[in-house]
Amino acid sequence: MNNIAFNSLGQVEKLAKLIESAFGTFLIACGSAGYAALVATYLFSSIAKKHVNFTLGSEFKYLEDFITNKTLVIPISQSGESVDVTEPVTRAKMKGARIASIINVLGSTLYRESDFNVLLHAGVEKAVVATKSFIAMIAVIILTAYALIGKKSEGKEMIADAAKNVAEILEESYIKKIKKVVNFLKDKEHVYIIGRGLSYAIALEAALKLKEVTYIHAEGFAGGELKHGVIALIEKGTPCIVFAPNDETHAEILSNAQEIKARGGVIIGIGPKNNSVFDYFLETGDLKQATMISQVVISQLLAYYIALAKGIKDPDKPRNLAKSVTVK
């Protein structure tokens, strides 16, 4: 992960300058890349005090009236071939917008269509589900946010610490803890996942991984949305994964977890600190914004081992899915 992020440093600094000089910045992406783009809206706001807009690639045509020749459009994509991303880029270019892509595949359609590219250097993503490329997207976005305020070294240090924590999560002793949670989840029909702030975006990504890989119905929610209808889904034994990083969201998300538990839900806590509300606990490092990288890896491992426990032969190739979406 260090190599992925640090190989992109020069490009990241140039991207930060493009964002700084743009009059309106739009992020477009789909699927997991879309959740990385959502992460960017939070990070650019909290770290760099920058407002950026995010739109799903397939929805961009309904919101592109604001595009001008001063606009910066940032597509995020692993393959660079998804029609839901390449077509909006073509239309934005016709309006004079500048295109700066965050992308993994050198020479792809999106790469060729862009005025500027930040390469992820994640290597070939053989799995249909995005795993290492998603982590690379998050790392690049963290670095870009810190480059915007002239503190790229702080971003680099954070990514390095996250890489160390990921190595610890991949150790056999930690995998055994994950497998205990897997034994509880593998036969469930529904799993709900909550987070706030950055962890809301990661809750959406974790839910997608469970859906793609295990075929379990999973939904991610913002913790604050529970009282607006979602809590009606909770009954005795309902599993709920709670992302609880040690940040400004901590107390509120624990309160949300308590609300779920009071209605019979079973709480799987993921974060730096254990709490009595958790029935299961998977620890991450306390890594500031990069805590979400550890959250992502734990989510990916849960999905992978649940798939194996359910007898799914090839989790890398989920049914009904293709690596790149080339038709609408």
C-alpha positions in Angstrom: 0.0 0.0 0.0 2.9 2.3 0.7 4.2 1.9 -2.9 0.7 2.4 -4.3 0.3 5.7 -2.6 3.8 7.0 -2.7 4.4 6.3 -6.4 1.5 8.7 -7.1 2.9 11.6 -5.0 4.0 13.8 -7.8 0.7 13.3 -9.6 -1.2 13.9 -6.4 0.5 17.3 -5.9 -0.5 18.3 -9.5 -4.1 17.2 -8.8 -4.2 19.3 -5.7 -3.2 22.4 -7.7 -5.9 21.7 -10.3 -8.5 21.5 -7.6 -7.2 24.7 -6.1 -7.5 26.6 -9.3 -10.8 25.1 -10.5 -14.1 27.0 -10.4 -16.3 24.0 -9.4 -15.0 20.5 -8.9 -17.2 17.4 -9.7 -16.3 13.8 -8.8 -18.0 11.1 -10.9 -17.7 7.3 -10.3 -19.7 4.1 -9.9 -19.8 1.2 -7.4 -16.9 1.0 -5.0 -15.2 4.0 -6.8 -18.3 6.0 -6.0 -17.9 5.4 -2.3 -14.2 6.5 -2.7 -15.6 9.7 -4.3 -18.0 10.1 -1.4 -15.0 9.8 1.0 -13.3 12.6 -1.0 -16.2 15.0 -0.3 -15.8 14.4 3.5 -11.9 14.6 3.4 -11.7 17.7 1.2 -14.2 19.4 3.4 -12.7 18.5 6.8 -9.0 18.7 5.9 -8.7 21.3 3.1 -12.0 23.2 3.6 -12.8 22.6 0.0 -16.3 21.9 -1.4 -16.4 19.3 -4.1 -19.5 17.7 -5.7 -20.0 14.0 -6.1 -22.4 12.4 -8.6 -22.8 8.7 -9.6 -21.6 8.4 -13.2 -25.0 7.1 -14.4 -26.7 10.2 -12.8 -24.3 12.8 -14.0 -26.2 13.7 -17.2 -29.1 14.9 -15.0 -26.8 17.3 -13.1 -24.3 18.5 -15.7 -25.9 21.8 -16.5 -23.5 23.5 -14.1 -20.4 22.4 -16.1 -18.4 25.2 -17.8 -14.9 25.6 -19.2 -13.7 26.5 -15.7 -15.0 23.2 -14.2 -12.7 20.4 -13.1 -14.2 16.9 -13.5 -12.5 14.1 -11.5 -13.6 10.6 -12.6 -12.5 7.7 -10.4 -12.3 4.3 -11.9 -10.3 1.0 -11.7 -10.8 -0.2 -15.2 -11.3 3.1 -17.0 -13.7 1.4 -19.3 -17.1 1.7 -17.6 -19.6 3.4 -20.0 -21.3 5.1 -17.0 -18.1 7.0 -16.4 -16.6 7.5 -19.9 -19.8 8.9 -21.5 -20.2 11.7 -18.9 -16.5 12.6 -19.4 -17.1 12.9 -23.1 -20.0 15.3 -22.5 -18.1 17.3 -19.9 -15.3 17.8 -22.4 -17.7 19.1 -25.0 -18.6 21.8 -22.5 -14.9 22.7 -22.0 -14.3 21.1 -18.6 -10.9 19.8 -17.7 -10.7 16.1 -16.9 -8.3 14.8 -14.2 -8.8 11.1 -13.6 -7.9 8.8 -10.7 -7.4 5.5 -12.5 -5.7 2.2 -12.3 -5.3 1.0 -15.9 -2.7 2.8 -18.0 -3.9 3.3 -21.6 -7.6 2.7 -20.9 -10.4 4.7 -22.6 -10.7 7.0 -19.6 -6.9 7.4 -19.4 -6.8 8.5 -23.0 -9.8 10.9 -22.7 -8.3 12.7 -19.7 -6.2 15.8 -19.7 -4.4 14.6 -16.6 -4.2 11.2 -14.7 -3.3 10.1 -11.3 -2.4 6.4 -11.6 -3.2 4.1 -8.7 -0.3 1.7 -9.3 -2.4 -1.1 -7.7 -1.5 -3.7 -10.2 -3.9 -5.9 -12.1 -7.2 -6.2 -10.3 -8.1 -9.8 -11.2 -11.2 -10.0 -8.9 -14.5 -8.6 -10.2 -15.0 -7.0 -6.8 -12.7 -4.0 -6.2 -10.3 -4.7 -3.3 -6.8 -3.4 -3.6 -7.8 -0.7 -6.1 -10.4 0.7 -3.6 -7.8 0.9 -0.9 -5.4 2.6 -3.4 -8.2 5.1 -4.2 -8.6 6.0 -0.5 -4.9 6.4 -0.1 -4.6 8.7 -3.0 -7.6 10.8 -1.8 -6.0 11.1 1.7 -2.8 12.3 0.1 -4.5 14.7 -2.1 -6.5 16.3 0.8 -3.3 16.8 2.7 -1.4 18.1 -0.3 -4.1 20.7 -0.6 -3.0 22.2 2.7 0.7 21.7 2.1 1.1 18.8 4.6 1.7 15.8 2.3 4.3 14.4 4.8 1.5 14.0 7.3 -0.6 12.2 4.8 2.3 9.9 3.9 2.9 9.0 7.6 -0.8 8.2 8.1 -0.7 5.8 5.1 2.4 4.1 6.3 0.8 3.6 9.8 -2.3 2.1 8.1 -0.1 -0.3 6.1 1.4 -1.6 9.3 -2.1 -2.0 10.8 -3.3 -3.9 7.8 -0.3 -6.3 8.1 -1.4 -7.0 11.7 -5.0 -7.6 10.6 -3.8 -10.2 8.0 -2.0 -12.2 10.7 -3.5 -15.6 11.5 -4.3 -14.6 15.1 -6.5 -11.8 13.9 -8.1 -13.9 11.1 -9.3 -16.3 13.9 -11.2 -13.4 15.5 -12.7 -12.6 12.1 -13.8 -16.2 11.6 -15.7 -16.1 14.9 -17.8 -13.3 13.5 -18.1 -15.2 10.2 -19.6 -18.2 12.0 -22.3 -15.9 13.4 -23.0 -14.1 10.1 -22.8 -16.9 7.5 -26.4 -18.1 7.9 -28.0 -14.6 8.3 -30.3 -13.3 5.6 -29.8 -9.6 6.5 -26.9 -7.5 7.8 -27.1 -3.8 8.6 -24.0 -1.6 8.8 -23.8 1.9 10.2 -21.3 4.6 10.4 -21.0 8.4 10.5 -18.8 10.8 8.6 -16.1 8.9 6.7 -17.3 5.7 8.2 -20.7 6.2 6.6 -19.0 5.9 3.2 -17.2 2.8 4.4 -20.5 1.3 5.7 -21.8 1.6 2.1 -18.7 -0.1 0.7 -18.8 -2.9 3.3 -22.4 -3.6 2.5 -21.6 -3.7 -1.2 -18.8 -6.3 -0.5 -21.2 -8.5 1.4 -23.8 -8.3 -1.3 -21.3 -9.0 -4.1 -19.3 -11.8 -2.5 -21.7 -13.5 -0.1 -25.1 -12.9 -1.6 -26.4 -11.8 1.8 -28.7 -8.8 1.8 -26.7 -6.0 3.4 -27.4 -2.3 3.7 -25.3 0.5 4.9 -26.8 3.5 6.7 -25.7 6.8 8.2 -26.1 6.3 12.0 -28.3 9.4 12.2 -30.8 7.9 9.8 -31.8 5.2 12.2 -34.7 7.2 13.8 -35.9 8.3 10.4 -37.3 4.8 9.5 -34.4 2.4 9.4 -34.7 1.2 13.0 -38.0 -0.5 12.0 -35.9 -3.2 10.4 -34.3 -4.2 13.7 -35.6 -7.3 15.6 -34.2 -9.8 18.0 -31.0 -11.3 16.6 -30.5 -8.8 13.7 -26.8 -8.4 13.1 -25.5 -4.9 12.8 -21.9 -3.9 12.1 -20.9 -0.6 13.7 -17.9 1.4 12.5 -16.7 3.3 15.6 -13.4 5.2 14.9 -11.9 7.4 17.5 -13.0 10.6 16.0 -15.8 13.2 16.4 -18.4 10.6 15.5 -17.5 8.1 18.3 -20.0 9.0 21.0 -22.9 9.4 18.6 -22.3 6.1 16.8 -22.1 4.3 20.1 -25.4 5.8 21.0 -26.8 4.5 17.7 -25.4 1.0 18.5 -27.1 1.1 21.9 -30.5 2.0 20.3 -30.1 -1.1 18.0 -29.1 -3.4 20.9 -32.0 -2.2 23.0 -34.3 -3.6 20.3 -32.6 -7.0 20.1 -29.8 -6.3 17.6 -26.5 -8.1 17.8 -23.6 -5.5 17.6 -20.3 -6.2 15.8 -18.0 -3.3 16.7 -15.1 -2.3 14.5 -12.8 0.4 15.8 -9.8 1.2 18.0 -11.7 0.9 21.4 -13.9 -1.9 22.7 -17.2 -1.0 24.4 -19.7 -2.8 26.5 -22.4 -2.4 23.7 -20.4 -4.6 21.4 -21.3 -8.3 21.3 -18.3 -8.9 19.0 -15.3 -6.6 18.6 -12.7 -6.3 15.8 -10.0 -3.9 16.7 -8.3 -1.4 14.3 -5.5 1.0 14.9 -6.2 4.6 15.9 -5.1 6.1 12.6 -7.0 9.3 12.2 -8.6 9.5 8.8 -6.7 6.4 7.6 -8.6 4.3 10.2 -11.1 3.7 7.3 -8.4 1.7 5.4 -8.3 -0.8 8.2 -12.1 -0.8 8.4 -12.2 -1.6 4.6 -9.8 -4.5 4.9 -11.7 -6.1 7.8 -14.9 -5.7 5.7 -13.3 -7.4 2.8 -12.0 -10.3 4.9 -15.5 -10.8 6.5 -17.0 -11.0 3.0 -14.3 -13.4 1.7 -14.5 -15.8 4.7 -18.3 -15.8 4.8 -18.3 -16.7 1.1 -16.0 -19.6 1.8 -18.2 -20.7 4.7 -21.3 -20.7 2.5 -19.5 -22.9 -0.1 -19.2 -20.2 -2.8 -16.5 -21.6 -5.0 -15.0 -18.4 -6.5 -15.6 -15.2 -4.5 -13.5 -13.3 -7.0 -16.2 -13.9 -9.7 -19.7 -13.2 -8.3 -22.7 -14.2 -10.3 -24.3 -11.8 -12.7 -21.4 -9.3 -12.5 -18.7 -8.2 -15.0 -15.4 -6.5 -14.4 -16.3 -3.5 -16.4 -19.8 -2.2 -17.2 -19.7 -1.6 -20.9 -23.5 -1.4 -21.6 -26.2 0.7 -20.0 
